[in-house]
């Protein structure tokens, strides 16, 4: 899984971010905005996000999940890690990335 992003605007310095951590201790919302390749943004509840991420992992292109996710005993555990720790899943091949962000709707 590649979460790498480079900063092309720095002279001589290049940095990469491999996983975007986010703190949500102050947020009590279970609503997320989901961005999937080729689709419009969608507001969904955490349960639906879990279902979508499980679907992506169950149908992962290739023979096995990336090493950082393959270490979990179940797909459910891997999905819990993704929701708790990162906000982007880079899909192998030409699919692109799936992104999700916790939001509060008023």
GROMACS elastic network, one bead per residue, 0.5 to 0.9 nm:
[ bonds ]
;  ai    aj funct       b0    kb
    1    65     6  0.81246   500
    1    66     6  0.53139   500
    1    67     6  0.78030   500
    1    68     6  0.76127   500
    1    69     6  0.84574   500
    1    89     6  0.73429   500
    1    90     6  0.58507   500
    1    91     6  0.70848   500
    1    92     6  0.72373   500
    2     5     6  0.87791   500
    2    18     6  0.67101   500
    2    19     6  0.85016   500
    2    66     6  0.88919   500
    2    89     6  0.80900   500
    2    90     6  0.59070   500
    2    91     6  0.83554   500
    2    92     6  0.85735   500
    3    16     6  0.87104   500
    3    17     6  0.66934   500
    3    19     6  0.54535   500
    3    20     6  0.80023   500
    3    88     6  0.72895   500
    3    89     6  0.73551   500
    3    90     6  0.64207   500
    4    16     6  0.56375   500
    4    17     6  0.52338   500
    4    19     6  0.74668   500
    5    15     6  0.78564   500
    5    16     6  0.51778   500
    5    17     6  0.54153   500
    5    18     6  0.69198   500
    6    14     6  0.64002   500
    6    15     6  0.55931   500
    6    17     6  0.71186   500
    7    10     6  0.64386   500
    7    13     6  0.82507   500
    7    14     6  0.58521   500
    7    15     6  0.59400   500
    7    16     6  0.70595   500
    8    11     6  0.80250   500
    8    13     6  0.86195   500
    8    14     6  0.70339   500
    8    15     6  0.88123   500
    9    13     6  0.87404   500
    9    14     6  0.85679   500
   10    13     6  0.54497   500
   10    14     6  0.65966   500
   10    15     6  0.88419   500
   11    14     6  0.79354   500
   17    20     6  0.69129   500
   19    85     6  0.81960   500
   19    86     6  0.59790   500
   19    87     6  0.78793   500
   19    88     6  0.76406   500
   20    85     6  0.76258   500
   20    86     6  0.52145   500
   20    87     6  0.62815   500
   20    88     6  0.74817   500
   21    84     6  0.84905   500
   21    85     6  0.54689   500
   21    86     6  0.50824   500
   21    87     6  0.72779   500
   22    84     6  0.83961   500
   22    85     6  0.69026   500
   22    86     6  0.69256   500
   22    87     6  0.78764   500
   23    26     6  0.78775   500
   23    27     6  0.86492   500
   23    85     6  0.86766   500
   24    27     6  0.50967   500
   24    28     6  0.78068   500
   24   102     6  0.80546   500
   25    28     6  0.75732   500
   27    30     6  0.87397   500
   27   102     6  0.82682   500
   27   103     6  0.81901   500
   27   104     6  0.76256   500
   28   104     6  0.80578   500
   29    32     6  0.81720   500
   29    45     6  0.89030   500
   29   102     6  0.71025   500
   29   103     6  0.65750   500
   29   104     6  0.56010   500
   29   105     6  0.81468   500
   30    44     6  0.84363   500
   30    45     6  0.55960   500
   30    46     6  0.53776   500
   30    47     6  0.84878   500
   30   102     6  0.71242   500
   30   103     6  0.78354   500
   30   104     6  0.81264   500
   31    43     6  0.67118   500
   31    44     6  0.56832   500
   31    46     6  0.61329   500
   31   101     6  0.84866   500
   31   102     6  0.58914   500
   31   103     6  0.56931   500
   31   104     6  0.66190   500
   31   105     6  0.76647   500
   32    42     6  0.81273   500
   32    43     6  0.56230   500
   32    44     6  0.54007   500
   32    45     6  0.60758   500
   32    46     6  0.67134   500
   32    49     6  0.76485   500
   32   100     6  0.62021   500
   32   101     6  0.52615   500
   32   103     6  0.53791   500
   32   104     6  0.81529   500
   33    41     6  0.64758   500
   33    42     6  0.54799   500
   33    44     6  0.63015   500
   33    45     6  0.87103   500
   33    99     6  0.82489   500
   33   100     6  0.55372   500
   33   101     6  0.53758   500
   33   102     6  0.64873   500
   33   103     6  0.67493   500
   34    40     6  0.86511   500
   34    41     6  0.56531   500
   34    42     6  0.51829   500
   34    43     6  0.62506   500
   34    44     6  0.70342   500
   34    49     6  0.76933   500
   34    98     6  0.74574   500
   34    99     6  0.59283   500
   34   101     6  0.68175   500
   34   102     6  0.89776   500
   35    38     6  0.87380   500
   35    39     6  0.70663   500
   35    40     6  0.68862   500
   35    42     6  0.67563   500
   35    97     6  0.83690   500
   35    98     6  0.57730   500
   35    99     6  0.50845   500
   35   100     6  0.61812   500
   35   101     6  0.87808   500
   36    39     6  0.55423   500
   36    40     6  0.74105   500
   36    41     6  0.72596   500
   36    42     6  0.86976   500
   36    96     6  0.82855   500
   36    97     6  0.69403   500
   36    99     6  0.66798   500
   36   100     6  0.87089   500
   37    40     6  0.84157   500
   37    95     6  0.68543   500
   37    96     6  0.60967   500
   37    97     6  0.65824   500
   37    98     6  0.66511   500
   39    42     6  0.84341   500
   43   103     6  0.87574   500
   44    47     6  0.81135   500
   44    48     6  0.61152   500
   44    49     6  0.66249   500
   45    48     6  0.54522   500
   45    49     6  0.64109   500
   45    50     6  0.88577   500
   46    50     6  0.61817   500
   46    51     6  0.86941   500
   46    83     6  0.85321   500
   46   102     6  0.88444   500
   47    50     6  0.51183   500
   47    51     6  0.64126   500
   47    52     6  0.88203   500
   48    51     6  0.50173   500
   48    52     6  0.62216   500
   48    53     6  0.86222   500
   49    52     6  0.51360   500
   49    53     6  0.61115   500
   49    54     6  0.84589   500
   49    83     6  0.83642   500
   49   100     6  0.82115   500
   50    53     6  0.52273   500
   50    54     6  0.59974   500
   50    55     6  0.85133   500
   50    76     6  0.80756   500
   50    79     6  0.64186   500
   50    80     6  0.77005   500
   50    83     6  0.78868   500
   51    54     6  0.51581   500
   51    55     6  0.62089   500
   51    56     6  0.88239   500
   51    79     6  0.89449   500
   52    55     6  0.50573   500
   52    56     6  0.63927   500
   52    57     6  0.87988   500
   53    56     6  0.50586   500
   53    57     6  0.62450   500
   53    58     6  0.85229   500
   53    79     6  0.63116   500
   53    82     6  0.85498   500
   53    83     6  0.89704   500
   53    89     6  0.86831   500
   53    98     6  0.87313   500
   54    57     6  0.51335   500
   54    58     6  0.59312   500
   54    59     6  0.84879   500
   54    75     6  0.64542   500
   54    76     6  0.69092   500
   54    78     6  0.85347   500
   54    79     6  0.63995   500
   55    58     6  0.51201   500
   55    59     6  0.61331   500
   55    60     6  0.83904   500
   56    59     6  0.53255   500
   56    60     6  0.58938   500
   56    91     6  0.81873   500
   57    61     6  0.87166   500
   57    65     6  0.73517   500
   57    75     6  0.69797   500
   57    78     6  0.86602   500
   57    79     6  0.82931   500
   58    75     6  0.74778   500
   59    62     6  0.88794   500
   60    63     6  0.77434   500
   60    64     6  0.73262   500
   60    65     6  0.67422   500
   60    91     6  0.75662   500
   60    92     6  0.77435   500
   61    64     6  0.79492   500
   61    65     6  0.84132   500
   61    91     6  0.77303   500
   61    92     6  0.62125   500
   61    93     6  0.71732   500
   62    65     6  0.77665   500
   62    92     6  0.78629   500
   62    93     6  0.88779   500
   64    67     6  0.85178   500
   64    70     6  0.71987   500
   65    68     6  0.80629   500
   65    69     6  0.60559   500
   65    70     6  0.51390   500
   65    71     6  0.89165   500
   66    69     6  0.55833   500
   66    70     6  0.58236   500
   66    71     6  0.87744   500
   67    71     6  0.63522   500
   68    71     6  0.61012   500
   68    72     6  0.81434   500
   68    78     6  0.88740   500
   69    72     6  0.58889   500
   69    75     6  0.83219   500
   69    77     6  0.89482   500
   69    78     6  0.57353   500
   69    79     6  0.87203   500
   69    81     6  0.85777   500
   69    82     6  0.88176   500
   70    73     6  0.77088   500
   70    74     6  0.86584   500
   70    75     6  0.86359   500
   70    78     6  0.79444   500
   71    74     6  0.88094   500
   71    78     6  0.83405   500
   72    75     6  0.71080   500
   72    76     6  0.86628   500
   72    77     6  0.60810   500
   72    78     6  0.57068   500
   73    76     6  0.85068   500
   73    77     6  0.68824   500
   73    78     6  0.79799   500
   74    77     6  0.52852   500
   74    78     6  0.65241   500
   74    79     6  0.87818   500
   75    79     6  0.61023   500
   75    80     6  0.85506   500
   76    79     6  0.51238   500
   76    80     6  0.62104   500
   76    81     6  0.86832   500
   77    80     6  0.50551   500
   77    81     6  0.62672   500
   77    82     6  0.87162   500
   78    81     6  0.50947   500
   78    82     6  0.62906   500
   78    83     6  0.88066   500
   79    83     6  0.62075   500
   79    84     6  0.84680   500
   80    83     6  0.52775   500
   80    84     6  0.60171   500
   80    85     6  0.83368   500
   81    84     6  0.51470   500
   81    85     6  0.56811   500
   81    86     6  0.76894   500
   82    85     6  0.53174   500
   82    86     6  0.52093   500
   82    87     6  0.69360   500
   82    88     6  0.79611   500
   82    89     6  0.79843   500
   83    86     6  0.61206   500
   83    87     6  0.67535   500
   83   100     6  0.83654   500
   84    87     6  0.84413   500
   86    89     6  0.80930   500
   86   100     6  0.87035   500
   87    98     6  0.82840   500
   87    99     6  0.55542   500
   87   100     6  0.51811   500
   87   101     6  0.61883   500
   87   102     6  0.87972   500
   88    97     6  0.65836   500
   88    98     6  0.55923   500
   88   100     6  0.64451   500
   88   101     6  0.88195   500
   89    96     6  0.86155   500
   89    97     6  0.54524   500
   89    98     6  0.51307   500
   89    99     6  0.64061   500
   89   100     6  0.88990   500
   90    95     6  0.82740   500
   90    96     6  0.60388   500
   90    98     6  0.64224   500
   90    99     6  0.85761   500
   91    94     6  0.76900   500
   91    95     6  0.58582   500
   91    96     6  0.55931   500
   91    97     6  0.55924   500
   91    98     6  0.75078   500
   92    95     6  0.67296   500
   92    96     6  0.74297   500
   92    97     6  0.87416   500
   93    96     6  0.74726   500
